[in-house]
Amino acid sequence: MSHISQIEIEIKDITALKAACTRLGLIWKENQSSYRWYGRFMGDYPLPENVKVGDLGKCLHAIDVPGAKYEVGVTKVNGKLTLLWDFYRAGGLEQVIGKNGGKLIQAYAVEATKAQARRAGMRAYEQQEQDGTIRLELRRME
Amino acid sequence: MEKIIILIDPAGKVKVETKGFKGTGCLAASKFIEEALGAITEVKKTAAYYEDAEKEKVRINNG
C-alpha cells in the first residue's frame, strides 16, 4: 500500500540547519546578530512574508558562505525560523546556496529527515541521483 | 519490506513515498517525517492504495 505526498519545507530543527551548513561547507555563526548584505533595500523585489525593511540585516544567528561577500541571516518571523539573505549577484550567495536558497533547503531537509528517522529508530540510506536529487530510503532497524 | 522514500531536489522540493505497508497504515507511517519537515501540500494515493483499501473493506464486511 502506498501514497505519495509533497511537502513544503518549514525550518523547525535548528540542529539540522547547523548540520546542513556543515554538509555544504558553510560556517555557522552562533548568536551573530547581523549579516552582511547590500545594506539598503532598493524595493526591486518583494520582501518575504511578514518581513519589514527594518528587519533586514538583523538576525539571531548568521551563516558565513566561504567565497561569498554576503552572509545568510537566520531569524524568527512570527515565531518561525526564516532565512534572510540578499540574492544580489555580486554578493555571491545564490551561486553557492542556489536559487531561492534551494541547495541549503535541500541539505536542511536531508539532515532533518535523518534526525527524525534516528528518533524513530529507523535507518536512512542516502543516494545522490544524476539530477542532483537526494534520495533517502528509511527502513526500520531489524 | 516497509519503506519510506524521501526525494529532495536541489530546489528544496520534497516528495515522500511509502511502500510495502499493510492496509491503509501507510498514511500514518510517514506522518512523523511529513510533520517534521513542514506542511503537506498534496497527497496522491497510488493504485495499490485503492486496491488494499478495497480489500480492507471486504474484510470488514465479511467480519
Backbone of each chain as ProteinMPNN parsed JSONL, in Angstrom:
{"seq_chain_A": "MSHISQIEIEIKDITALKAACTRLGLIWKENQSSYRWYGRFMGDYPLPENVKVGDLGKCLHAIDVPGAKYEVGVTKVNGKLTLLWDFYRAGGLEQVIGKNGGKLIQAYAVEATKAQARRAGMRAYEQQEQDGTIRLELRRME", "coords_chain_A": {"N_chain_A": [[0.843, -1.183, 0.0], [0.548, 2.19, -0.817], [1.367, 5.697, -0.883], [1.896, 9.032, -2.163], [3.293, 12.0, -1.052], [3.549, 15.566, -1.164], [5.705, 18.024, 0.133], [5.941, 21.157, 1.675], [8.699, 22.764, 2.711], [9.418, 23.658, 6.076], [11.524, 25.37, 8.23], [12.304, 23.893, 11.135], [13.995, 22.653, 12.857], [16.745, 23.522, 14.392], [19.192, 22.335, 14.895], [19.429, 20.567, 12.801], [19.659, 22.416, 10.773], [22.14, 23.504, 11.323], [23.677, 21.238, 10.859], [23.221, 21.016, 8.156], [24.636, 23.168, 7.206], [27.268, 22.395, 7.777], [27.408, 20.216, 6.104], [27.386, 21.48, 3.598], [29.687, 22.913, 3.714], [29.551, 25.392, 4.892], [29.751, 28.078, 7.308], [28.577, 28.172, 10.541], [27.471, 30.831, 12.492], [27.035, 31.286, 15.577], [24.723, 33.161, 17.469], [25.359, 35.548, 16.139], [24.425, 38.771, 15.471], [23.938, 40.279, 13.203], [23.9, 40.219, 9.606], [25.889, 40.236, 6.656], [24.971, 42.237, 3.887], [23.666, 44.019, 1.002], [22.891, 46.334, 2.239], [21.058, 48.347, 1.915], [17.67, 48.601, 1.165], [16.375, 48.262, -2.001], [13.893, 48.063, -3.031], [13.228, 46.571, -5.234], [12.319, 43.999, -5.324], [9.884, 41.759, -3.911], [9.53, 41.619, -0.365], [10.108, 38.853, 1.923], [7.23, 37.197, 3.347], [5.67, 38.906, 6.014], [8.024, 40.223, 6.72], [9.742, 43.167, 7.481], [11.221, 46.19, 6.126], [12.959, 47.232, 8.022], [13.781, 44.949, 9.352], [15.706, 43.792, 7.869], [19.07, 42.713, 7.583], [19.307, 42.148, 10.243], [19.62, 39.527, 12.666], [19.374, 36.309, 14.395], [21.249, 34.335, 14.356], [24.012, 33.744, 12.14], [25.059, 32.753, 8.825], [28.033, 32.006, 7.392], [29.29, 32.078, 4.182], [31.73, 30.572, 2.526], [33.747, 32.25, 0.182], [31.774, 33.962, -0.641], [30.596, 37.344, -0.567], [28.463, 38.335, 0.879], [26.313, 37.352, 3.684], [24.166, 34.82, 5.187], [21.273, 35.394, 7.043], [19.822, 34.09, 10.002], [16.721, 34.067, 11.324], [13.765, 34.799, 13.336], [10.474, 34.878, 12.275], [7.341, 35.803, 13.097], [7.512, 33.743, 14.999], [8.524, 31.673, 13.52], [11.343, 29.983, 12.175], [13.396, 31.61, 9.862], [15.132, 32.262, 6.827], [17.113, 34.969, 5.929], [18.426, 36.719, 3.26], [20.497, 38.343, 0.835], [20.073, 38.241, -2.508], [21.472, 39.491, -4.488], [23.668, 39.41, -7.199], [26.465, 40.02, -7.064], [26.976, 39.606, -4.433], [27.381, 36.96, -4.091], [25.99, 34.774, -2.945], [23.833, 33.274, -4.093], [25.055, 31.702, -5.995], [26.2, 29.691, -4.507], [24.308, 28.722, -2.571], [22.143, 28.328, -4.121], [19.253, 29.075, -6.266], [16.699, 30.843, -4.68], [17.725, 29.816, -2.36], [17.674, 27.097, -2.534], [19.517, 24.89, -2.462], [20.519, 24.951, 0.106], [18.18, 24.593, 1.53], [17.584, 22.047, 0.627], [19.732, 20.567, 1.73], [19.143, 20.991, 4.395], [16.663, 19.669, 4.604], [17.449, 17.028, 4.154], [19.108, 16.539, 6.376], [17.304, 17.016, 8.464], [15.43, 15.017, 7.999], [16.986, 12.702, 8.388], [17.625, 12.992, 11.106], [15.125, 12.801, 12.259], [14.423, 10.245, 11.486], [16.274, 8.762, 12.939], [15.367, 9.293, 15.538], [13.034, 7.857, 15.428], [13.92, 5.315, 15.384], [14.756, 4.325, 12.948], [16.651, 3.459, 10.001], [18.53, 5.413, 7.716], [19.141, 5.416, 4.303], [21.228, 6.895, 2.042], [21.295, 8.357, -1.203], [22.628, 9.858, -4.103], [21.086, 11.291, -6.871], [21.285, 11.586, -10.522], [20.308, 14.086, -11.384], [20.798, 15.698, -9.267], [19.03, 15.377, -7.242], [18.421, 14.209, -3.934], [18.054, 11.042, -2.578], [16.459, 9.473, 0.008], [16.155, 6.517, 1.757], [14.148, 5.084, 4.096], [14.263, 2.639, 6.555], [13.05, 0.331, 8.938], [15.035, -0.58, 11.713], [16.398, -3.818, 11.952]], "CA_chain_A": [[0.0, 0.0, 0.0], [1.427, 3.358, -0.86], [0.897, 7.026, -1.273], [2.986, 9.985, -2.376], [2.881, 13.336, -0.629], [4.505, 16.64, -1.417], [5.843, 18.805, 1.348], [6.536, 22.499, 1.65], [9.616, 22.735, 3.854], [9.496, 24.71, 7.091], [12.697, 25.088, 9.065], [11.848, 23.758, 12.522], [15.029, 21.983, 13.644], [17.958, 24.336, 14.229], [20.345, 21.422, 14.884], [19.522, 20.065, 11.42], [20.134, 23.53, 9.938], [23.59, 23.563, 11.547], [24.249, 20.077, 10.16], [23.144, 21.322, 6.715], [25.76, 24.077, 6.932], [28.475, 21.568, 7.78], [27.316, 19.399, 4.893], [27.702, 22.301, 2.426], [30.95, 23.632, 3.94], [29.253, 26.754, 5.343], [30.149, 28.243, 8.712], [27.507, 28.643, 11.424], [27.932, 31.877, 13.417], [26.065, 31.293, 16.677], [24.42, 34.456, 18.113], [25.785, 36.75, 15.387], [23.148, 39.495, 15.377], [23.732, 40.928, 11.898], [24.512, 39.503, 8.483], [26.323, 41.162, 5.595], [24.158, 42.318, 2.67], [23.911, 45.276, 0.303], [22.79, 47.346, 3.28], [19.965, 49.273, 1.649], [16.646, 47.915, 0.374], [16.12, 49.039, -3.216], [12.478, 47.941, -3.382], [13.097, 45.965, -6.563], [11.746, 42.654, -5.219], [9.041, 41.721, -2.714], [10.15, 41.062, 0.844], [9.408, 37.647, 2.387], [6.015, 37.474, 4.1], [5.81, 39.418, 7.389], [9.337, 40.829, 6.972], [9.722, 44.602, 7.197], [12.529, 46.684, 5.677], [13.794, 47.397, 9.215], [14.279, 43.647, 9.827], [16.814, 43.34, 7.018], [20.395, 42.895, 8.172], [19.322, 41.71, 11.646], [19.374, 38.087, 12.777], [19.698, 35.637, 15.664], [22.492, 33.632, 14.021], [24.317, 34.002, 10.736], [25.784, 31.684, 8.124], [29.094, 32.524, 6.539], [29.418, 31.241, 2.987], [33.075, 30.819, 2.007], [33.798, 32.712, -1.205], [30.732, 34.958, -0.889], [30.767, 38.601, 0.154], [27.346, 38.478, 1.805], [26.029, 36.222, 4.58], [22.752, 34.467, 5.367], [20.8, 35.627, 8.407], [18.8, 33.158, 10.496], [15.93, 34.862, 12.257], [12.429, 34.262, 13.547], [9.403, 35.754, 11.834], [6.115, 35.231, 13.683], [7.856, 32.513, 15.702], [9.045, 30.624, 12.622], [12.706, 30.208, 11.696], [13.38, 32.119, 8.486], [16.44, 32.671, 6.321], [17.108, 36.246, 5.22], [19.694, 36.91, 2.563], [20.433, 39.219, -0.321], [20.498, 37.407, -3.651], [22.215, 40.308, -5.456], [24.695, 38.52, -7.734], [27.82, 40.331, -6.598], [27.108, 39.126, -3.053], [27.928, 35.605, -4.213], [25.298, 33.708, -2.198], [22.994, 32.401, -4.926], [25.923, 30.753, -6.687], [26.518, 28.576, -3.598], [23.146, 28.105, -1.908], [21.126, 28.07, -5.139], [18.129, 29.994, -6.435], [15.811, 30.791, -3.509], [18.374, 29.065, -1.276], [17.241, 25.707, -2.716], [20.503, 23.863, -2.055], [20.576, 24.965, 1.576], [16.917, 23.974, 1.971], [17.737, 20.606, 0.348], [20.631, 19.997, 2.746], [18.394, 21.011, 5.656], [15.637, 18.616, 4.564], [18.153, 15.749, 4.294], [19.557, 16.387, 7.763], [16.118, 16.945, 9.331], [14.842, 13.684, 7.791], [17.85, 11.709, 9.043], [17.488, 13.143, 12.558], [13.79, 12.309, 12.625], [14.481, 8.787, 11.316], [17.02, 8.237, 14.108], [14.457, 9.353, 16.697], [12.002, 6.833, 15.267], [14.572, 4.008, 15.328], [14.871, 3.861, 11.559], [17.939, 3.704, 9.37], [18.357, 6.162, 6.463], [20.137, 5.119, 3.264], [21.24, 8.076, 1.175], [21.805, 8.173, -2.562], [22.503, 11.083, -4.91], [20.679, 10.97, -8.237], [22.02, 12.37, -11.511], [19.83, 15.475, -11.498], [21.091, 16.42, -8.024], [18.061, 14.993, -6.204], [18.926, 13.272, -2.929], [17.042, 10.043, -2.258], [16.671, 8.814, 1.297], [15.252, 5.388, 1.963], [14.093, 4.785, 5.527], [13.797, 1.282, 6.902], [13.113, 0.043, 10.362], [16.205, -1.412, 12.023], [15.977, -5.203, 12.283]], "C_chain_A": [[0.878, 1.233, 0.0], [0.707, 4.649, -1.213], [2.109, 7.922, -1.472], [2.497, 11.348, -1.883], [3.974, 14.344, -0.955], [4.503, 17.566, -0.223], [6.484, 20.151, 1.077], [7.395, 22.595, 2.917], [9.457, 23.945, 4.777], [10.697, 24.376, 7.948], [12.258, 25.08, 10.522], [12.978, 23.29, 13.438], [16.368, 22.696, 13.42], [19.217, 23.465, 14.201], [20.543, 20.867, 13.47], [20.013, 21.171, 10.488], [21.651, 23.682, 10.094], [24.281, 22.425, 10.802], [24.249, 20.314, 8.649], [24.293, 22.242, 6.321], [27.056, 23.275, 6.835], [28.544, 20.768, 6.481], [27.74, 20.184, 3.648], [29.003, 23.098, 2.583], [30.732, 25.085, 4.337], [29.542, 26.85, 6.849], [29.029, 28.89, 9.522], [28.074, 29.664, 12.407], [26.865, 32.062, 14.505], [25.945, 32.703, 17.279], [24.966, 35.684, 17.376], [24.519, 37.523, 15.018], [22.952, 40.3, 14.095], [24.398, 40.084, 10.821], [24.851, 40.516, 7.387], [25.39, 41.078, 4.393], [24.449, 43.654, 2.01], [23.782, 46.458, 1.258], [21.661, 48.338, 3.091], [18.949, 48.564, 0.768], [16.243, 48.789, -0.806], [14.66, 48.926, -3.678], [12.232, 47.252, -4.719], [12.618, 44.51, -6.514], [10.892, 42.607, -3.951], [9.779, 41.108, -1.525], [9.423, 39.774, 1.224], [8.22, 38.054, 3.267], [6.325, 37.881, 5.548], [7.187, 39.992, 7.725], [9.249, 42.311, 6.587], [11.134, 45.051, 6.803], [13.489, 46.79, 6.869], [14.366, 46.101, 9.763], [15.528, 43.209, 9.053], [18.148, 43.649, 7.687], [20.484, 42.434, 9.622], [19.001, 40.211, 11.728], [19.705, 37.569, 14.171], [21.021, 34.889, 15.543], [22.776, 33.965, 12.558], [25.063, 32.804, 10.143], [26.785, 32.343, 7.185], [29.294, 31.545, 5.389], [30.792, 31.514, 2.375], [33.038, 31.201, 0.523], [32.758, 33.774, -1.513], [30.957, 36.193, -0.016], [29.676, 38.754, 1.222], [27.173, 37.228, 2.669], [24.531, 35.945, 4.607], [22.403, 34.747, 6.824], [19.743, 34.601, 8.775], [18.016, 33.919, 11.552], [14.592, 34.186, 12.505], [11.418, 35.297, 13.103], [8.104, 35.099, 12.28], [6.383, 33.862, 14.315], [8.433, 31.409, 14.827], [10.452, 30.972, 12.15], [12.675, 30.559, 10.21], [14.803, 32.495, 8.085], [16.288, 33.996, 5.581], [18.459, 36.391, 4.533], [19.456, 37.696, 1.281], [20.96, 38.446, -1.528], [21.213, 38.193, -4.752], [23.485, 39.545, -5.872], [26.106, 38.737, -7.172], [28.057, 39.866, -5.151], [27.561, 37.682, -2.986], [27.159, 34.479, -3.543], [24.551, 32.729, -3.099], [23.833, 31.336, -5.648], [26.207, 29.52, -5.821], [25.251, 27.911, -3.051], [21.966, 27.91, -2.872], [20.022, 29.113, -5.183], [17.139, 29.764, -5.282], [16.401, 29.971, -2.355], [18.092, 27.57, -1.36], [18.228, 24.66, -2.23], [20.64, 23.796, -0.541], [19.311, 24.313, 2.141], [17.007, 22.45, 1.758], [18.587, 19.948, 1.434], [19.928, 19.958, 4.1], [17.398, 19.844, 5.689], [16.273, 17.236, 4.739], [18.519, 15.52, 5.761], [18.366, 16.249, 8.723], [15.459, 15.568, 9.21], [15.651, 12.62, 8.526], [17.691, 11.768, 10.556], [16.157, 12.549, 13.014], [13.736, 10.779, 12.505], [15.18, 8.146, 12.512], [16.115, 8.196, 15.328], [13.426, 8.229, 16.646], [12.602, 5.432, 15.183], [14.656, 3.445, 13.922], [16.25, 4.218, 11.009], [17.686, 4.423, 8.037], [19.495, 5.83, 5.504], [20.075, 6.251, 2.247], [21.877, 7.773, -0.177], [21.623, 9.48, -3.324], [22.115, 10.674, -6.325], [21.347, 11.936, -9.21], [21.587, 13.828, -11.62], [20.044, 16.277, -10.21], [20.096, 16.135, -6.915], [18.733, 14.045, -5.214], [17.775, 12.35, -2.52], [17.394, 9.426, -0.916], [15.666, 7.686, 1.411], [15.292, 5.046, 3.446], [13.538, 3.392, 5.745], [13.937, 1.094, 8.402], [14.33, -0.854, 10.626], [15.725, -2.785, 12.464], [16.353, -5.533, 13.716]], "O_chain_A": [[1.854, 1.302, 0.747], [-0.397, 4.661, -1.758], [3.208, 7.614, -1.011], [1.412, 11.795, -2.256], [5.159, 14.013, -1.012], [3.46, 17.861, 0.36], [7.458, 20.252, 0.33], [6.889, 22.518, 4.037], [9.374, 25.088, 4.327], [10.874, 23.226, 8.352], [11.889, 26.114, 11.078], [12.928, 23.502, 14.649], [17.03, 22.5, 12.401], [20.201, 23.822, 13.553], [21.671, 20.717, 13.003], [20.711, 20.889, 9.514], [22.358, 23.954, 9.124], [25.333, 22.617, 10.192], [25.158, 19.873, 7.946], [24.855, 22.113, 5.234], [27.844, 23.466, 5.908], [29.596, 20.661, 5.85], [28.375, 19.632, 2.749], [29.377, 23.864, 1.695], [31.615, 25.921, 4.146], [29.573, 25.844, 7.558], [28.592, 30.003, 9.229], [29.062, 29.382, 13.085], [25.94, 32.864, 14.375], [26.953, 33.351, 17.562], [25.022, 36.766, 17.961], [23.643, 36.994, 14.334], [21.912, 40.935, 13.917], [25.336, 39.333, 11.09], [24.167, 41.527, 7.228], [25.057, 39.986, 3.932], [25.38, 44.352, 2.412], [24.477, 47.463, 1.107], [21.338, 49.092, 4.009], [19.311, 47.989, -0.259], [15.816, 49.929, -0.622], [14.247, 49.617, -4.609], [11.137, 47.345, -5.271], [12.522, 43.859, -7.555], [11.159, 43.352, -3.008], [10.566, 40.176, -1.69], [8.25, 39.608, 0.89], [8.219, 39.134, 3.857], [7.152, 37.256, 6.213], [7.486, 40.223, 8.896], [8.753, 42.661, 5.516], [12.117, 44.376, 7.109], [14.675, 46.48, 6.751], [15.318, 46.122, 10.543], [16.301, 42.37, 9.518], [18.328, 44.712, 8.281], [21.577, 42.333, 10.18], [18.202, 39.699, 10.944], [20.241, 38.291, 15.012], [21.804, 34.817, 16.49], [21.89, 34.413, 11.829], [25.614, 31.969, 10.86], [26.425, 33.128, 6.308], [29.448, 30.342, 5.597], [31.002, 32.566, 1.772], [32.375, 30.546, -0.281], [32.847, 34.43, -2.55], [31.439, 36.1, 1.113], [29.934, 39.239, 2.324], [27.794, 36.193, 2.426], [23.731, 36.739, 4.11], [23.152, 34.38, 7.73], [18.874, 34.277, 7.967], [18.577, 34.363, 12.553], [14.315, 33.124, 11.948], [11.492, 36.459, 13.503], [7.803, 33.972, 11.887], [5.579, 32.94, 14.181], [8.789, 30.339, 15.321], [10.725, 32.111, 11.772], [12.017, 29.893, 9.411], [15.58, 32.986, 8.904], [15.432, 34.129, 4.707], [19.506, 36.207, 5.154], [18.357, 37.703, 0.726], [22.125, 38.049, -1.573], [21.524, 37.649, -5.812], [24.265, 39.098, -5.031], [26.828, 37.792, -6.854], [29.2, 39.75, -4.708], [28.062, 37.226, -1.958], [27.615, 33.336, -3.56], [24.618, 31.516, -2.905], [23.373, 30.217, -5.878], [26.43, 28.429, -6.347], [25.133, 26.685, -3.066], [20.92, 27.391, -2.483], [19.871, 29.923, -4.268], [16.796, 28.626, -4.962], [15.672, 29.494, -1.485], [18.251, 26.852, -0.373], [17.827, 23.652, -1.65], [20.85, 22.725, 0.027], [19.375, 23.567, 3.119], [16.564, 21.67, 2.601], [18.217, 18.912, 1.986], [20.096, 19.008, 4.863], [17.308, 19.124, 6.683], [15.699, 16.37, 5.399], [18.273, 14.448, 6.314], [18.412, 15.466, 9.672], [14.985, 15.017, 10.203], [15.093, 11.751, 9.196], [17.628, 10.733, 11.22], [16.089, 11.873, 14.041], [13.093, 10.105, 13.31], [14.736, 7.122, 13.031], [16.088, 7.209, 16.063], [12.998, 7.715, 17.68], [11.882, 4.464, 14.938], [14.631, 2.229, 13.729], [16.916, 5.14, 11.481], [16.746, 4.087, 7.317], [20.669, 5.951, 5.854], [19.025, 6.534, 1.669], [22.858, 7.036, -0.274], [20.586, 10.133, -3.206], [22.751, 9.8, -6.913], [21.9, 12.959, -8.808], [22.402, 14.703, -11.914], [19.54, 17.391, -10.074], [20.275, 16.585, -5.783], [19.518, 13.183, -5.606], [16.685, 12.801, -2.168], [18.499, 8.916, -0.728], [14.47, 7.878, 1.189], [16.357, 4.751, 3.989], [12.5, 3.016, 5.202], [14.84, 1.641, 9.035], [14.613, -1.771, 9.855], [14.778, -2.91, 13.241], [16.088, -6.641, 14.184]]}, "seq_chain_B": "MEKIIILIDPAGKVKVETKGFKGTGCLAASKFIEEALGAITEVKKTAAYYEDAEKEKVRINNG", "coords_chain_B": {"N_chain_B": [[9.012, -5.467, 2.011], [8.742, -2.833, 4.418], [8.999, 0.53, 3.547], [10.065, 3.926, 3.538], [10.344, 6.423, 1.251], [12.17, 9.263, 0.533], [12.385, 11.994, -1.535], [14.443, 14.599, -2.356], [14.803, 17.493, -4.024], [17.219, 19.698, -5.759], [16.086, 22.188, -5.608], [14.893, 22.252, -3.279], [12.487, 20.988, -3.057], [10.247, 18.539, -1.822], [9.361, 15.114, -1.849], [7.461, 12.52, -0.497], [7.272, 9.062, -0.251], [5.525, 6.052, 0.364], [6.086, 2.565, 0.782], [5.051, -0.814, 0.668], [3.578, -1.025, 3.049], [1.14, -2.442, 5.247], [-2.342, -2.499, 4.743], [-4.256, 0.549, 5.106], [-2.437, 1.871, 6.512], [-0.173, 3.162, 5.619], [-0.42, 5.881, 5.421], [-0.334, 6.839, 8.016], [2.173, 5.93, 8.666], [4.149, 7.547, 7.507], [3.75, 9.953, 8.56], [5.213, 11.06, 10.689], [7.528, 11.969, 9.512], [6.636, 13.741, 7.576], [5.378, 15.687, 9.143], [7.542, 16.645, 10.594], [9.05, 17.864, 8.658], [7.545, 19.885, 7.429], [4.765, 21.368, 5.855], [2.165, 19.476, 4.414], [1.452, 19.596, 1.012], [0.209, 18.26, -0.983], [-1.388, 15.137, -1.549], [-1.121, 12.025, -3.045], [-2.812, 9.136, -3.677], [-1.775, 5.948, -4.491], [-2.414, 3.44, -7.062], [-2.157, 0.993, -5.789], [-2.836, 1.657, -3.217], [-5.623, 2.058, -3.327], [-6.469, -0.48, -4.111], [-5.746, -2.031, -1.869], [-7.255, -0.739, 0.063], [-9.782, -1.408, -0.759], [-9.733, -4.172, -0.389], [-9.509, -4.191, 2.377], [-11.989, -3.197, 3.058], [-13.654, -5.238, 2.174], [-12.81, -7.235, 3.88], [-13.663, -6.188, 6.314], [-16.434, -6.118, 5.89], [-16.935, -8.804, 5.681], [-16.567, -9.557, 8.19]], "CA_chain_B": [[9.587, -4.731, 3.133], [8.195, -1.481, 4.581], [9.999, 1.552, 3.245], [9.607, 5.292, 3.261], [11.344, 7.016, 0.364], [12.054, 10.726, 0.503], [13.158, 12.568, -2.635], [14.616, 16.026, -2.086], [15.513, 18.016, -5.195], [18.11, 20.827, -5.419], [15.319, 23.42, -5.384], [14.32, 22.122, -1.936], [11.147, 20.378, -3.108], [10.313, 17.225, -1.178], [8.292, 14.14, -2.067], [7.559, 11.37, 0.41], [6.524, 7.931, -0.805], [5.576, 4.873, 1.233], [5.975, 1.299, 0.04], [5.027, -2.094, 1.385], [2.854, -1.037, 4.317], [-0.11, -3.204, 5.191], [-3.558, -1.727, 4.96], [-4.169, 1.985, 4.819], [-1.491, 2.37, 7.512], [0.939, 3.912, 5.031], [-0.617, 7.314, 5.665], [0.154, 7.102, 9.372], [3.587, 5.546, 8.753], [5.074, 8.599, 7.08], [3.315, 11.214, 9.175], [6.252, 11.633, 11.554], [8.5, 12.657, 8.653], [5.945, 14.869, 6.937], [5.154, 16.741, 10.146], [8.824, 17.229, 10.99], [9.621, 18.66, 7.572], [6.781, 21.086, 7.085], [3.335, 21.207, 5.625], [1.843, 18.681, 3.227], [0.702, 20.405, 0.043], [-0.538, 17.397, -1.894], [-1.253, 13.69, -1.304], [-1.661, 11.184, -4.113], [-2.862, 7.724, -3.298], [-1.444, 5.179, -5.687], [-3.374, 2.374, -7.384], [-2.027, -0.031, -4.745], [-3.569, 2.124, -2.041], [-7.06, 1.805, -3.516], [-6.676, -1.941, -4.116], [-5.688, -2.505, -0.494], [-8.383, -0.173, 0.801], [-10.929, -2.214, -1.193], [-9.601, -5.472, 0.309], [-9.829, -3.965, 3.784], [-13.448, -3.022, 3.152], [-14.234, -6.581, 2.025], [-12.512, -7.933, 5.13], [-14.551, -5.656, 7.363], [-17.809, -6.547, 5.584], [-17.035, -10.234, 5.948], [-16.358, -9.748, 9.646]], "C_chain_B": [[9.001, -3.317, 3.195], [9.301, -0.443, 4.387], [9.324, 2.9, 3.143], [10.712, 5.918, 2.413], [11.104, 8.521, 0.305], [12.969, 11.245, -0.599], [13.221, 14.078, -2.429], [15.424, 16.625, -3.232], [16.327, 19.27, -4.833], [17.379, 22.158, -5.277], [14.661, 23.368, -4.01], [12.92, 21.544, -1.921], [11.231, 18.926, -2.611], [9.098, 16.371, -1.511], [8.509, 12.972, -1.125], [6.689, 10.256, -0.165], [6.624, 6.753, 0.164], [5.403, 3.631, 0.368], [5.893, 0.131, 0.996], [4.297, -2.107, 2.709], [1.542, -1.79, 4.163], [-1.288, -2.271, 5.463], [-3.354, -0.258, 4.628], [-3.188, 2.669, 5.785], [-0.346, 3.191, 6.945], [0.809, 5.399, 5.318], [-0.077, 7.7, 7.038], [1.663, 6.881, 9.451], [4.541, 6.682, 8.418], [4.77, 9.942, 7.727], [4.431, 11.877, 9.986], [7.306, 12.387, 10.748], [7.844, 13.91, 8.067], [5.764, 16.025, 7.922], [6.456, 17.412, 10.557], [9.349, 18.17, 9.912], [8.838, 19.921, 7.248], [5.322, 20.789, 6.89], [3.102, 20.415, 4.346], [1.025, 19.545, 2.272], [-0.15, 19.529, -0.868], [-0.338, 15.929, -1.502], [-1.888, 12.948, -2.467], [-1.675, 9.756, -3.613], [-2.641, 6.918, -4.567], [-2.489, 4.091, -5.902], [-3.364, 1.303, -6.295], [-2.805, 0.36, -3.496], [-5.042, 1.755, -2.172], [-7.372, 0.312, -3.52], [-6.717, -2.469, -2.685], [-6.873, -2.001, 0.32], [-9.647, -0.975, 0.496], [-10.918, -3.555, -0.467], [-9.968, -5.32, 1.783], [-11.327, -3.881, 4.004], [-14.137, -4.394, 3.108], [-14.044, -7.353, 3.322], [-13.471, -7.509, 6.237], [-15.97, -6.149, 7.151], [-18.028, -8.033, 5.897], [-16.87, -10.563, 7.441], [-14.993, -10.326, 9.85]], "O_chain_B": [[8.789, -2.679, 2.164], [10.378, -0.529, 4.978], [8.173, 3.01, 2.722], [11.876, 5.938, 2.813], [9.989, 8.984, 0.062], [14.17, 10.975, -0.604], [12.193, 14.75, -2.338], [16.601, 16.303, -3.396], [16.158, 19.837, -3.753], [17.981, 23.153, -4.871], [13.963, 24.301, -3.61], [12.234, 21.595, -0.9], [12.163, 18.193, -2.943], [7.96, 16.837, -1.463], [9.633, 12.492, -0.977], [5.529, 10.472, -0.519], [7.691, 6.491, 0.718], [4.682, 3.637, -0.63], [6.587, 0.094, 2.012], [4.375, -3.096, 3.438], [0.917, -1.779, 3.103], [-1.218, -1.379, 6.308], [-2.395, 0.117, 3.954], [-3.127, 3.897, 5.854], [0.377, 3.847, 7.695], [1.813, 6.1, 5.445], [0.553, 8.745, 7.203], [2.354, 7.561, 10.21], [5.628, 6.766, 8.989], [5.447, 10.938, 7.473], [4.577, 13.099, 9.972], [7.91, 13.337, 11.247], [8.43, 14.993, 8.067], [5.972, 17.189, 7.578], [6.478, 18.61, 10.838], [10.016, 19.158, 10.218], [9.422, 20.922, 6.835], [4.713, 20.05, 7.663], [3.754, 20.648, 3.328], [0.03, 20.152, 2.669], [-1.122, 20.002, -1.457], [0.775, 15.529, -1.16], [-3.036, 13.201, -2.832], [-0.65, 9.234, -3.175], [-3.259, 7.186, -5.597], [-3.338, 3.848, -5.044], [-4.41, 0.772, -5.921], [-3.361, -0.492, -2.804], [-5.638, 1.206, -1.245], [-8.403, -0.116, -3.003], [-7.599, -3.249, -2.325], [-7.426, -2.721, 1.152], [-10.479, -1.196, 1.376], [-11.952, -4.021, 0.012], [-10.632, -6.176, 2.368], [-11.867, -4.406, 4.978], [-15.056, -4.677, 3.877], [-14.953, -8.026, 3.809], [-14.008, -8.33, 6.981], [-16.642, -6.552, 8.101], [-19.107, -8.461, 6.307], [-17.02, -11.709, 7.865], [-14.591, -10.574, 10.987]]}, "name": "protein", "num_of_chains": 2, "seq": "MSHISQIEIEIKDITALKAACTRLGLIWKENQSSYRWYGRFMGDYPLPENVKVGDLGKCLHAIDVPGAKYEVGVTKVNGKLTLLWDFYRAGGLEQVIGKNGGKLIQAYAVEATKAQARRAGMRAYEQQEQDGTIRLELRRMEMEKIIILIDPAGKVKVETKGFKGTGCLAASKFIEEALGAITEVKKTAAYYEDAEKEKVRINNG"}
